Amino acid sequence: MTVFAWQATAIDGAELTSADALTFERVNEHGGARSLRVWFDADSDPIHASCLPGESLHLFTRRAVVDVLSPSARQVDMPVLELRRDDGSFSRLYVHPEHGFVFSTLDLNI
């Protein structure tokens, strides 16, 4: 899965979209998002996320390997929605192309 589009309300209140900002780094420049909607294709319903004061939301991609034990193994980009807390802890929702949504408080190498 890839990210089709996103809308974010940044920590400082700025409203940004993938159509205007092009990259989520523009949201990170505002301290991350306090609310976020992400679409993974044009026909899907968005994933909604929001956070409390002292937290921020971030969106990025990680490399994943699919078919790891077969001759057709390949790397793919995997979207990750991350909730960061002021104490340095985090929770992540990995959007793996084979396993679907994987929620973890660990830095997974999947």
C-alpha positions as CSV (number, residue, x, y, z in Angstrom):
1,M,0.0,0.0,0.0
2,T,1.1,3.5,-0.6
3,V,-0.3,6.8,0.7
4,F,-2.7,8.3,-1.9
5,A,-3.4,11.6,0.0
6,W,-3.3,13.1,3.5
7,Q,-4.8,16.1,5.4
8,A,-3.2,17.3,8.7
9,T,-3.8,19.9,11.3
10,A,-0.3,20.7,12.6
11,I,0.5,21.2,16.3
12,D,0.5,25.0,15.7
13,G,-2.9,24.9,14.0
14,A,-1.8,25.1,10.4
15,E,-3.9,23.2,7.9
16,L,-1.8,21.2,5.4
17,T,-2.7,18.7,2.7
18,S,-0.6,16.5,0.4
19,A,-1.9,18.5,-2.6
20,D,-0.5,21.7,-1.2
21,A,2.5,20.7,0.8
22,L,3.5,17.7,-1.3
23,T,5.5,16.1,1.5
24,F,4.8,15.5,5.1
25,E,8.0,17.2,6.1
26,R,6.1,20.5,5.8
27,V,3.9,19.2,8.7
28,N,7.0,18.2,10.7
29,E,8.3,21.8,10.3
30,H,5.2,22.8,12.3
31,G,6.0,20.3,15.1
32,G,4.1,17.3,13.7
33,A,0.3,17.0,13.5
34,R,-2.3,17.0,16.2
35,S,-4.9,15.4,13.8
36,L,-4.3,13.4,10.6
37,R,-6.4,11.7,7.9
38,V,-4.7,9.4,5.4
39,W,-6.1,7.7,2.3
40,F,-4.3,4.7,0.9
41,D,-6.2,4.8,-2.5
42,A,-8.7,7.0,-4.2
43,D,-11.7,4.8,-3.2
44,S,-10.8,4.0,0.4
45,D,-12.1,5.6,3.5
46,P,-9.4,7.6,5.3
47,I,-7.6,6.5,8.5
48,H,-8.2,9.1,11.2
49,A,-5.7,9.8,14.0
50,S,-5.5,12.5,16.6
51,C,-3.5,13.1,19.7
52,L,-3.4,14.8,23.1
53,P,-1.3,17.7,24.2
54,G,2.3,16.5,24.7
55,E,2.0,14.2,21.7
56,S,2.4,14.6,17.9
57,L,1.6,12.5,14.8
58,H,4.1,11.8,12.0
59,L,3.8,10.0,8.7
60,F,6.7,8.4,6.9
61,T,7.7,5.3,5.0
62,R,9.9,2.4,5.9
63,R,11.3,-0.4,3.8
64,A,9.7,-3.8,4.1
65,V,10.6,-7.0,2.5
66,V,7.9,-9.2,1.1
67,D,8.2,-12.8,0.1
68,V,11.4,-12.9,2.2
69,L,12.1,-16.6,1.9
70,S,11.3,-16.9,-1.8
71,P,13.1,-16.1,-5.0
72,S,10.6,-13.4,-5.6
73,A,11.6,-11.4,-2.4
74,R,11.6,-7.7,-2.9
75,Q,11.7,-4.4,-1.0
76,V,8.6,-2.2,-0.8
77,D,7.8,1.1,0.8
78,M,5.5,0.7,3.8
79,P,3.6,3.7,5.3
80,V,4.0,4.3,9.0
81,L,1.8,6.5,11.2
82,E,3.6,7.3,14.4
83,L,2.4,8.9,17.6
84,R,5.3,10.5,19.5
85,R,5.1,11.5,23.1
86,D,7.2,14.2,24.9
87,D,8.9,11.5,27.0
88,G,10.4,10.0,23.8
89,S,8.1,6.9,23.7
90,F,6.1,6.2,20.5
91,S,3.4,4.0,19.1
92,R,3.3,3.0,15.4
93,L,0.7,1.8,12.9
94,Y,2.6,0.0,10.1
95,V,0.7,-0.5,6.9
96,H,2.4,-3.7,5.6
97,P,1.5,-4.8,2.1
98,E,1.0,-8.5,3.1
99,H,0.1,-8.4,6.8
100,G,-2.1,-5.3,6.7
101,F,-2.2,-3.0,9.7
102,V,0.3,-3.8,12.4
103,F,0.2,-1.7,15.6
104,S,3.3,-1.7,17.8
105,T,5.2,0.2,20.5
106,L,8.4,-1.3,19.1
107,D,10.6,-0.3,16.2
108,L,9.8,-3.3,14.0
109,N,11.9,-4.4,11.2
110,I,9.1,-6.1,9.2
